[in-house]
Amino acid sequence: MPDHVHLLVRGLDKDSRFMSCMTLARRRSALTYRRTFEADLWQDGYFERVLRDADDERGAIRYIVNNAVRRGLCRAPEDYRYAWSPSFEAREFTPAPEPPESPHG
């Protein structure tokens, strides 16, 4: 998205630390961005949401994948230049198209 980013982060074990992960990711990306564009990248703080089960995860993925479509930046998630991961099929999380209306009502 032009003005924000969505990330889905999964810890690899019970000792994984989300805050440490985000601090490192923000620090490294901010440094690279500042060197390239001579501007700040991140605002202070961020919003995180903890997902508890597979249904929550699939819903979050669906929201992330379709965000660019909702914002009118593309017609399909896979058309968005900065979409998702190459190991992921966006179509799996794209809402099915509405069936055409029958001429017989």
N, C-alpha and C positions, 0 to 999 in steps of 0.2 A: 504494500500500500504506500502511496506517496507520503503519508504523514504518520504512519505507525507500522508496527510489525507484530505479527502473531507468531509465537513459538510454542511448540508442544515438546516439552522436555520430560524425559522419563529417566529416573534414576536406575542405575544398573544393579545396585544392591542396597541392602538396608542401611548402609552407612553413607549413601549418597546425600549430598547437601545442596539443595536448590539455591539457597542464598549465595553460597560460594560460587556455584556455576554461573549465576546471573552476574555477580560482581566481576568475575573474570571475563565473561563474554562482553559485557558493557565496557569494561576498561580497555580491552584489546581493540574492539571495534571503534571506540571513541578516539583512541590514539591514531589509528590508521586513517580515520575520516578527517581528523583535525590536520594531519600532515598533508592530506590530499586537497582538502577544500578550505583549510584555514577557518573552520567554523565548528561549533559544537554540534554533536549528533543527538545526544539524549537530553530529555528533560529530567528533572529530579523525580525519582520514584518510578514506580510502575505498578500495574495491577496484575496480580496472579490469582489463579483459580486452581484449587486442588481437586483433581478428579479421583473418584473413589472406585469406579468400576468400569468395565468395558463399554457399557451403554453411555456413560458420561464421556468417555474417550471418543467414541464414534460421533457423538453429538458435537463435541468440540472440533473434531476434524471436519465434520460437515460444515460447521460455521466458518472455520478458517478457509477452507477450500472455496466456498461460495462467496466470500467477502468481496472480492474484486468484481464479481458479477453483480452483487447487490449495489455496489457503488457505481456501476455503469462503466467500469474500466475495460470490460471485455464481455463477450456473449457467453462464453463457456470457460470454466476454470482452467482447463488446459491451454487456453489461448492467452492467459495472462503471463507476461514475460517473466515475472518473478515468482511464479507459482511453485509451491511445494517442493517436493523432493523427487529426483529422477527415479527413485525406487518405489514410487507411489502412483497408483492409478486414481486420478482425480474423479474419473467417471463413476467409480464405486460409491462416491459420496455426493454425487450430483443428483438433485431431485429429478425424478422422471418427468419428461415433458408432458404437458396436458394433452389428452387425446383430442383430436379434432372433433368439432361438434357434428353430430349427425344431421344431414339435411332433413331427416324425418322427425327431429325433435326428440 
